[in-house]
Amino acid sequence: MPGLDSAGDSYLGVRLDALRKTQNSDGGWGYFQGKASWLEPTAYATMALAGDSAADRAWKLLSTWQLPDGSWKPSAEVSVSNWGTSLCASLAIARKEWGSPLQNGVNWLVGTTGVESGWFNIVAARIGLVTQERDIALKAWPWKPGNSGWVEPTAHALVALKQASSKLASRELQGRVRMGEAQLMDVRSRDGGWNYGSPAALGVDLPSYPETTALALVGLQGRSDLGKAFDLGLRLIGETPSPLARAWLTIAMRLHGVTPPELTGDPSADLMITALEALAAPEGNYKFMQTGAAA
């Protein structure tokens, strides 16, 4: 990747240097320097530093965090299956590691749904025992098993499964991708973006949020019916005070071929944000989140 050695004091180079200097001795990254390693900042830093020995050390650590069911746990000390499995699957694909660890992770993602899509809830909604603001028959992904599905983990799962479909396609995988996309479109807010999980609450329309709008767009790559979401996203980049949201919106725009405003400023003390800003740079590794058309 051209930026790794040549970026120097550029926006990207400063962030890559910051990540190298803050890598923990175990190979991972915490959310802040000196803190314990967690999957999320480690995965994004690994993507940002792809091709660097630091990324290889990080992947070696993450590889030890895969659980027997195929999922990944969020840290060395927390043995709970979680949404970060999507990030590790995408990393394995970027590294062209198509073996059983990836296959087991993909199988876990295909079989994981939010609890709201259980048969009892679907029947109760259909006969009017409960009122739903969204179609719960469209299965989304939760942050962890036993929770409801939300926009963000659904978007990450769609990225991983679409990427995996080039070599690991199955009827079940393709069905989950179609259903996941339909679910995101079903919960889209009236303003064209996305909230955390529902377009309305108690009959009141909910506004979209910058970060969730960005992540939905990342997950919905390959669709041609997203319309005003791009105008909304570009406006939100200029309005949001959140560097995390700006980084994700920038990544989403780049993945859809839309030119975003240039990011500026010093690296954040939050290492996950630093990694995402590195990915979002014009010469950054945002293409590791590229999926192409739907599976």
MIDRENGU-513699 format. One line per 8 residues: number of its first residue (from 1); their letters; for each residue x negated, y, z negated of N, C-alpha, C. Coordinates in steps of 0.1 Angstrom, whole numbers, plus 2048, in hexadecimal, padded with zeros to 3 digits. Example, Ala and Ser with C-alpha at 12.3 -4.5 7.8 and 13.67 -1.06 7.14 Angstrom:
2
1	as	77C,7C7,7B2,785,7D3,7B2,77C,7DF,7B2 ~ 780,7EA,7B9,777,7F5,7B9,77F,800,7B1;
This chain:
295
1	mpgldsag	7F7,7F4,800,800,800,800,7F7,80C,800 ~ 7F9,816,80A,7EF,821,80C,7EE,829,7FF ~ 7F9,82B,7F8,7F8,835,7ED,7F0,831,7E1 ~ 7ED,824,7DF,7E7,81F,7D3,7D9,825,7D1 ~ 7D1,825,7DC,7C3,82A,7DA,7C1,838,7E0 ~ 7CA,83D,7E8,7C8,84A,7EF,7D1,855,7E9 ~ 7DA,852,7E0,7E4,85C,7DB,7DD,867,7D3 ~ 7D2,863,7CB,7CB,86C,7C3,7D3,874,7BA;
9	dsylgvrl	7D3,881,7BB,7DA,88A,7B2,7E8,88D,7B7 ~ 7ED,886,7C1,7FA,888,7C6,805,885,7BC ~ 811,888,7BF,81C,884,7B6,81C,875,7B3 ~ 81A,86D,7BE,819,85F,7BC,80D,85B,7B4 ~ 801,860,7B8,7F5,85B,7B2,7F4,85E,7A3 ~ 7F9,869,79F,7F9,86D,791,802,863,789 ~ 80D,85E,78F,815,855,788,80F,847,788 ~ 809,843,793,803,836,793,7F7,835,789;
17	dalrktqn	7F0,840,788,7E5,841,77E,7EA,840,770 ~ 7F6,847,76D,7FC,847,760,800,838,75D ~ 805,831,766,80A,823,764,7FE,81A,761 ~ 7F3,81C,768,7E7,814,766,7E2,816,758 ~ 7E2,822,753,7DC,826,746,7E5,822,73B ~ 7F1,81F,73D,7FA,81C,732,7FF,80D,732 ~ 7F9,805,73A,7FC,7F7,73B,7F7,7F0,72E ~ 800,7E8,728,7FD,7E1,71B,7F3,7D6,71E;
25	sdggwgyf	7ED,7D2,713,7E3,7C7,715,7E9,7BA,719 ~ 7F6,7B8,717,7FC,7AB,71C,800,7AC,72A ~ 7FE,7B8,731,801,7B9,73F,80D,7C1,742 ~ 816,7C3,738,822,7CA,73A,822,7D9,736 ~ 82E,7DF,737,82F,7ED,732,83B,7EE,729 ~ 83A,7F6,71F,846,7FA,717,84C,806,71D ~ 857,80A,717,85E,816,71C,855,823,71A ~ 84D,822,710,843,82D,70C,836,827,709;
33	qgkaswle	82B,82F,70B,81E,82A,709,81C,824,6FB ~ 816,819,6FA,813,813,6ED,81E,80B,6E7 ~ 829,80A,6EE,835,802,6E9,835,7F5,6F0 ~ 83C,7EB,6EA,83C,7DE,6EF,841,7DD,6FD ~ 83D,7D3,704,841,7D1,712,84F,7CD,713 ~ 856,7D2,71D,864,7CE,720,865,7CC,72F ~ 86E,7C4,733,870,7C0,741,872,7CC,74A ~ 87B,7D5,747,87F,7DF,750,874,7E8,754;
41	ptayatma	86D,7EF,74B,862,7F7,74F,856,7EF,756 ~ 854,7E3,751,84A,7DB,757,84D,7D7,766 ~ 85A,7D4,768,85E,7D0,776,85C,7DC,77F ~ 860,7E8,77B,85F,7F4,784,850,7F8,786 ~ 849,7F7,77B,83A,7FA,77C,833,7F0,786 ~ 837,7E4,785,831,7D9,78D,834,7DC,79C ~ 841,7E0,79F,844,7E4,7AD,83C,7F0,7B1 ~ 83B,7FA,7A9,834,806,7AC,825,804,7AF;
49	lagdsaad	81F,7FA,7A8,811,7F8,7A9,80E,7EB,7B1 ~ 817,7E7,7B9,815,7DB,7C2,808,7DC,7C9 ~ 801,7D1,7C9,7F4,7D1,7D0,7E8,7D4,7C6 ~ 7EB,7D9,7BA,7E1,7DC,7B0,7E0,7D0,7A7 ~ 7D4,7CE,7A1,7D2,7C3,797,7DB,7C5,78B ~ 7DF,7D2,788,7E8,7D4,77D,7F6,7CD,77F ~ 7FA,7CE,78C,807,7C7,78F,806,7B8,78E ~ 7FB,7B2,791,7F9,7A4,790,7F9,7A0,781;
57	rawkllst	7F3,7A8,779,7F3,7A4,76B,802,7A5,765 ~ 809,7AF,76A,817,7B1,765,820,7A5,76A ~ 81E,7A1,776,826,796,77B,823,789,773 ~ 816,787,770,813,77C,768,81A,77B,75B ~ 81B,787,755,823,788,748,832,785,74A ~ 838,78C,754,846,78A,757,849,77B,75A ~ 840,775,761,842,767,764,844,75E,758 ~ 83E,762,74D,83F,75A,740,84D,75D,739;
65	wqlpdgsw	854,767,73E,860,76B,737,86D,764,73D ~ 86B,75B,747,876,755,74D,87B,74A,744 ~ 888,749,742,88E,73F,739,892,732,740 ~ 895,728,739,898,71B,740,8A4,71B,749 ~ 8AE,725,747,8B9,725,74F,8B7,72D,75C ~ 8AB,732,75E,8A7,739,76A,8A7,748,769 ~ 8AD,74D,75E,8AE,75C,75C,8A1,760,755 ~ 89F,76E,754,894,773,74D,898,77A,741;
73	kpsaevsv	890,779,736,893,780,72A,88D,78E,72B ~ 892,798,723,88E,7A6,724,881,7A9,71D ~ 87B,7A1,715,86F,7A3,70E,86A,796,708 ~ 85D,796,704,858,78A,6FE,85F,785,6F2 ~ 865,78F,6EA,86B,78C,6DD,87A,78A,6DE ~ 881,78D,6EA,88F,78C,6EB,893,782,6F5 ~ 897,776,6F1,89A,76B,6FA,8A9,76B,6FE ~ 8AD,775,706,8BB,776,70A,8BB,778,719;
81	snwgtslc	8C3,770,720,8C4,771,72F,8CA,77F,731 ~ 8C5,786,73C,8CA,793,73E,8C8,797,74D ~ 8CE,7A3,750,8CE,7A9,75D,8C0,7AA,764 ~ 8B6,7AC,75B,8A8,7AE,761,8A4,7A2,769 ~ 8AB,797,769,8A9,78C,772,8A9,791,781 ~ 8B1,79B,784,8B2,7A0,792,8A5,7A7,795 ~ 89F,7AF,78C,893,7B6,78F,887,7AC,791 ~ 887,7A1,789,87C,797,78B,87E,78F,798;
89	aslaiark	88A,78D,79C,88D,786,7A8,888,78F,7B4 ~ 88B,79C,7B3,886,7A5,7BE,877,7A6,7BE ~ 871,7A5,7B2,862,7A5,7B1,85C,799,7B8 ~ 862,78D,7B5,85D,781,7BA,85E,781,7C9 ~ 869,786,7CF,86B,787,7DD,860,791,7E3 ~ 85E,79C,7DD,854,7A6,7E2,846,79F,7E2 ~ 844,796,7D9,837,78F,7D8,837,783,7E1 ~ 842,780,7E8,843,774,7F0,842,767,7E9;
97	ewgsplqn	847,767,7DD,847,75B,7D4,855,755,7D4 ~ 857,74C,7DE,864,746,7E0,867,739,7D9 ~ 85E,735,7D0,85F,728,7C9,86B,727,7BF ~ 86A,71D,7B7,875,71A,7AE,878,725,7A4 ~ 86E,72C,79E,872,737,795,87C,741,79B ~ 879,745,7A8,883,74E,7AF,890,747,7B1 ~ 88F,73A,7B6,89C,733,7B9,8A4,731,7AD ~ 89E,72E,7A2,8A6,72D,795,8AC,73A,791;
105	gvnwlvgt	8A4,745,793,8A9,752,78F,8B5,756,798 ~ 8B4,753,7A5,8BF,756,7AE,8CB,74E,7AA ~ 8CA,741,7A7,8D5,739,7A3,8DC,73E,797 ~ 8D4,743,78D,8DA,749,781,8E2,756,785 ~ 8DD,75E,78E,8E4,76A,792,8F1,766,799 ~ 8F1,75D,7A2,8FD,758,7A9,907,753,79F ~ 903,74D,794,90D,747,78B,911,750,780 ~ 90C,75D,77F,90F,766,774,91A,770,778;
113	tgvesgwf	924,771,76F,92E,77B,771,932,782,764 ~ 939,78D,766,93E,794,75A,94A,78C,754 ~ 94C,78E,747,956,786,740,964,78A,745 ~ 965,797,74A,973,79B,74E,978,793,759 ~ 970,78C,761,974,784,76C,977,775,769 ~ 978,773,75C,97C,765,758,98B,763,75C ~ 98F,756,75E,99C,753,763,9A7,758,75A ~ 9A5,758,74D,9B0,75D,744,9B3,76C,746;
121	nivaarig	9A8,774,747,9AA,782,74A,9B1,785,757 ~ 9AD,77D,761,9B2,77F,76E,9C1,77C,76E ~ 9C5,771,768,9D3,76D,768,9DB,777,75F ~ 9D5,77C,754,9DC,785,74C,9DF,792,753 ~ 9D5,797,75B,9D7,7A3,763,9E1,7A1,76E ~ 9E1,796,774,9EB,793,77F,9F9,793,77A ~ 9FC,78E,76E,A09,78D,769,A0D,799,761 ~ A04,7A3,760,A07,7B0,759,A05,7B0,74B;
129	lvtqerdi	9FE,7A6,745,9FC,7A7,736,9F2,7B1,733 ~ 9E8,7B4,73C,9DF,7BF,73A,9DE,7C7,746 ~ 9DA,7D4,744,9D8,7DD,74F,9CA,7DF,752 ~ 9C6,7DE,75F,9B8,7DF,763,9B7,7EB,76C ~ 9AC,7F3,76B,9A9,7FE,774,9A1,7F9,780 ~ 99D,7EC,780,995,7E6,78B,99A,7D8,78E ~ 996,7D3,799,99A,7C5,79D,990,7BC,796 ~ 994,7B5,78B,98B,7AD,784,988,79F,78A;
137	alkawpwk	98F,79D,795,98D,790,79D,980,792,7A5 ~ 97B,79E,7A7,96F,7A1,7AE,963,7A0,7A4 ~ 95C,796,7A4,952,793,79A,946,79C,79A ~ 943,7A3,78F,937,7AC,78E,92D,7A5,785 ~ 922,7AC,783,917,7A6,77A,917,7AE,76D ~ 914,7A7,762,913,7AE,755,904,7B1,752 ~ 902,7B9,747,8F4,7BB,743,8EF,7AD,73D ~ 8F7,7A6,737,8F3,798,732,900,790,731;
145	pgnsgwve	8FF,782,732,90A,77A,732,913,77C,725 ~ 920,77C,727,929,77E,71C,92E,78D,71C ~ 928,795,725,92D,7A3,725,935,7A6,732 ~ 93B,7B1,733,942,7B5,73F,938,7B9,74A ~ 93D,7B9,756,935,7BD,761,935,7CC,763 ~ 92A,7D2,767,928,7E0,769,921,7E3,776 ~ 922,7F0,77A,91D,7F4,787,90E,7F1,788 ~ 906,7F5,77E,8F7,7F4,77F,8F2,7E6,780;
153	ptahalva	8F5,7DD,777,8F0,7CF,779,8F6,7C9,786 ~ 902,7CD,78A,907,7C8,797,8FF,7CC,7A3 ~ 8FB,7D9,7A2,8F2,7DE,7AD,8E5,7D7,7AE ~ 8DF,7D5,7A2,8D2,7CE,7A2,8D3,7C0,7A7 ~ 8DE,7B9,7A3,8E0,7AB,7A8,8E2,7AA,7B7 ~ 8E9,7B4,7BC,8EB,7B4,7CB,8DE,7B6,7D2 ~ 8D5,7BF,7CD,8C8,7C0,7D4,8C1,7B3,7D4 ~ 8C0,7AC,7C8,8B8,7A0,7C8,8BE,795,7D0;
161	lkqasskl	8CB,794,7D0,8D2,789,7D8,8D1,78C,7E7 ~ 8D3,798,7EB,8D1,79B,7F9,8C3,799,7FE ~ 8B9,79C,7F6,8AB,799,7FA,8A9,78A,7FA ~ 8AE,783,7F1,8AC,775,7F0,8B3,76D,7FC ~ 8BE,774,801,8C6,76D,80C,8BE,76A,818 ~ 8B2,771,81A,8AB,76E,827,8A5,760,827 ~ 8A3,75A,81B,89D,74C,81A,8A5,743,811 ~ 8AD,748,809,8B4,740,7FF,8C4,741,800;
169	asrelqgr	8C8,744,80C,8D6,746,80F,8DE,739,80C ~ 8EA,73B,806,8F4,731,803,902,737,804 ~ 90C,72E,805,919,733,805,91D,73B,7F8 ~ 918,735,7ED,91B,73C,7E0,914,749,7DF ~ 907,74A,7E3,900,757,7E3,907,761,7EC ~ 90A,75D,7F8,911,767,801,91E,76B,7FC ~ 925,762,7F6,932,766,7F0,931,770,7E5 ~ 927,76E,7DC,925,777,7D1,920,785,7D6;
177	vrmgeaql	918,785,7E1,915,792,7E6,921,79A,7EC ~ 929,793,7F3,935,799,7F9,93F,79E,7ED ~ 940,795,7E3,949,799,7D8,943,7A5,7D0 ~ 936,7A4,7CE,92F,7AF,7C7,931,7BC,7CE ~ 92F,7BC,7DB,931,7C9,7E3,93F,7CE,7E2 ~ 949,7C4,7E3,957,7C8,7E2,95A,7CE,7D4 ~ 954,7C8,7CA,956,7CD,7BC,951,7DB,7BB ~ 945,7DE,7C0,940,7EC,7BF,949,7F6,7C7;
185	mdvrsrdg	94E,7F2,7D2,957,7FA,7DA,964,7FC,7D3 ~ 968,7F2,7CC,975,7F3,7C4,974,7FD,7B9 ~ 969,7FE,7B2,967,807,7A7,962,814,7AA ~ 961,818,7B7,95C,824,7BB,965,830,7B6 ~ 95F,83A,7B2,966,846,7AD,96C,84E,7B9 ~ 976,856,7B6,97C,85E,7C1,973,868,7C7 ~ 969,86C,7C0,960,876,7C6,955,870,7CF ~ 956,862,7D1,94D,85C,7DA,941,855,7D4;
193	gwnygspa	93F,857,7C7,934,851,7C0,939,846,7B7 ~ 931,843,7AC,934,838,7A3,932,83C,795 ~ 93B,837,78C,93A,838,77E,934,82C,779 ~ 934,829,76C,92D,81D,767,934,810,76A ~ 942,811,76C,948,804,76F,957,805,773 ~ 95D,810,772,96B,811,775,96D,81F,77B ~ 976,820,785,979,82D,78B,982,836,782 ~ 989,830,778,992,837,770,993,830,762;
201	algvdlps	998,838,759,99B,832,74B,9A8,838,746 ~ 9B1,830,742,9BE,834,73D,9C5,83D,747 ~ 9C3,839,754,9CA,841,75E,9C3,84E,763 ~ 9B8,851,75C,9B1,85E,760,9A5,85A,768 ~ 9A3,861,774,998,85F,77C,98B,863,775 ~ 981,85B,777,974,85D,771,96A,862,77B ~ 962,86C,778,958,871,781,94C,867,783 ~ 945,868,78E,939,860,790,92E,866,789;
209	ypettala	923,85E,787,917,862,780,90B,860,78A ~ 901,869,788,8F6,868,792,8EF,85B,792 ~ 8EB,855,787,8E4,849,787,8EC,83D,78C ~ 8F8,83C,788,900,831,78D,904,832,79B ~ 906,83E,7A0,908,840,7AE,8FC,83C,7B6 ~ 8F0,840,7B2,8E4,83C,7B8,8E2,82C,7B9 ~ 8E5,826,7AE,8E3,817,7AD,8ED,810,7B6 ~ 8F9,815,7B6,903,80F,7BE,8FF,810,7CD;
217	lvglqgrs	8FA,81B,7D1,8F5,81D,7DF,8E9,813,7E2 ~ 8E0,811,7D8,8D5,808,7DA,8DB,7FA,7DC ~ 8E5,7F6,7D4,8EB,7E9,7D6,8F3,7E7,7E2 ~ 8F8,7F2,7E8,901,7F1,7F3,8FA,7F4,801 ~ 8ED,7F2,801,8E6,7F4,80D,8EC,7EB,818 ~ 8EC,7F0,824,8F2,7E8,82F,900,7EB,833 ~ 907,7F3,82A,915,7F7,82D,915,804,834 ~ 920,805,83C,922,812,844,92E,81A,83F;
225	dlgkafdl	934,816,834,940,81D,830,93E,825,823 ~ 932,82A,821,92F,831,814,932,840,815 ~ 933,845,820,938,853,822,932,85D,81A ~ 93A,864,812,936,870,80B,92D,86D,7FF ~ 92A,861,7FD,921,85D,7F2,913,864,7F3 ~ 90F,865,800,902,86B,802,901,87A,800 ~ 90C,881,804,90D,88F,801,90E,891,7F2 ~ 915,889,7EB,916,88A,7DD,909,887,7D6;
233	glrliget	902,87D,7DB,8F5,879,7D5,8EB,884,7D7 ~ 8EA,88A,7E3,8E1,895,7E5,8E4,8A1,7DC ~ 8F1,8A4,7DA,8F5,8AF,7D1,8F1,8AB,7C2 ~ 8F3,89F,7BE,8F0,89B,7B1,8E1,89C,7AE ~ 8D9,899,7B8,8CA,89A,7B6,8C7,8A8,7B1 ~ 8CD,8B2,7B7,8CA,8C0,7B3,8D1,8C5,7A6 ~ 8DB,8BD,7A2,8E3,8C2,796,8DF,8BA,789 ~ 8DB,8AE,78A,8D9,8A6,77E,8CC,8AA,777;
241	psplaraw	8CC,8AB,769,8C0,8AE,762,8B8,8A1,75F ~ 8BD,896,763,8B7,889,760,8AC,885,76A ~ 8A0,884,766,895,87F,76F,898,871,774 ~ 89E,869,76B,8A1,85B,76F,8AB,85B,77A ~ 8B6,863,779,8C0,864,783,8BA,869,790 ~ 8B1,873,790,8AB,879,79C,8A3,86E,7A3 ~ 89B,867,79B,893,85C,7A1,89C,852,7A8 ~ 8A6,84D,7A2,8AF,843,7A8,8B6,848,7B4;
249	ltiamrlh	8BB,855,7B3,8C1,85B,7BF,8B8,85C,7CB ~ 8AB,860,7C8,8A1,861,7D2,89F,854,7D9 ~ 89D,849,7D1,89B,83C,7D6,8A7,838,7DF ~ 8B3,83A,7DA,8BF,836,7E1,8C0,83E,7EF ~ 8BD,84B,7EF,8BD,852,7FB,8B3,84C,805 ~ 8A7,84A,800,89C,845,809,8A0,837,80F ~ 8A6,82E,807,8AA,821,80C,8B5,822,817 ~ 8BD,82C,816,8C7,82E,820,8C3,837,82C;
257	gvtppelt	8B6,83B,82C,8B1,843,837,8B5,852,836 ~ 8B9,856,82A,8BC,864,828,8B0,86B,821 ~ 8AC,877,826,8A1,87E,820,8A5,886,814 ~ 8A0,883,808,8A3,88A,7FC,89A,895,7FA ~ 89E,89E,7F0,894,8A9,7EC,888,8A2,7E6 ~ 87D,8A9,7E7,870,8A4,7E2,870,8A5,7D2 ~ 86C,89A,7CC,86A,89A,7BD,85D,8A1,7BA ~ 85E,8A8,7AF,852,8B0,7AA,851,8AE,79B;
265	gdpsadlm	846,8B3,796,844,8B3,787,83A,8A9,782 ~ 837,8AA,775,82E,8A1,76F,835,893,76B ~ 82D,889,769,833,87C,765,83A,87D,758 ~ 844,875,756,84B,875,749,844,86C,73F ~ 846,86F,732,841,866,728,848,858,728 ~ 854,858,72E,85C,84C,730,856,844,73C ~ 84F,839,73A,848,832,744,851,82B,74E ~ 85E,828,74B,867,823,755,86A,82E,75F;
273	italeala	86C,83A,75A,86F,845,763,862,848,76C ~ 856,847,766,84A,849,76E,849,83F,779 ~ 84C,833,776,84C,828,780,856,82B,78B ~ 862,82E,787,86D,831,791,869,83D,79A ~ 863,847,794,85F,853,79C,854,84F,7A6 ~ 84B,846,7A2,841,841,7AB,847,83A,7B7 ~ 851,831,7B3,858,82A,7BE,860,833,7C7 ~ 865,83E,7C2,86D,848,7CA,865,851,7D3;
281	apegnykf	858,852,7D1,84F,85B,7D9,850,856,7E8 ~ 84E,860,7F1,84F,85C,7FF,846,850,803 ~ 83A,84F,7FD,831,844,800,831,839,7F5 ~ 83B,83A,7EC,83D,830,7E2,843,823,7E7 ~ 844,81A,7DE,849,80C,7E1,858,80A,7E0 ~ 860,815,7E3,86E,813,7E2,874,809,7EB ~ 86C,806,7F6,871,7FB,7FF,872,7ED,7F9 ~ 86C,7EB,7EE,86D,7DF,7E7,87B,7DC,7E3;
289	mqtgaaa	884,7E7,7E3,892,7E6,7DF,89B,7E5,7EC ~ 894,7E4,7F7,89B,7E4,804,8A2,7D7,806 ~ 8AE,7D7,80B,8B5,7CA,80D,8B9,7C7,81C ~ 8BB,7D2,824,8C1,7D0,831,8D0,7CE,830 ~ 8D5,7C7,839,8E4,7C5,83A,8E8,7BB,82F ~ 8F5,7BB,82C,8FA,7B2,822,8F8,7A4,826 ~ 8F7,79B,81C,8F4,78D,81F,900,786,826;
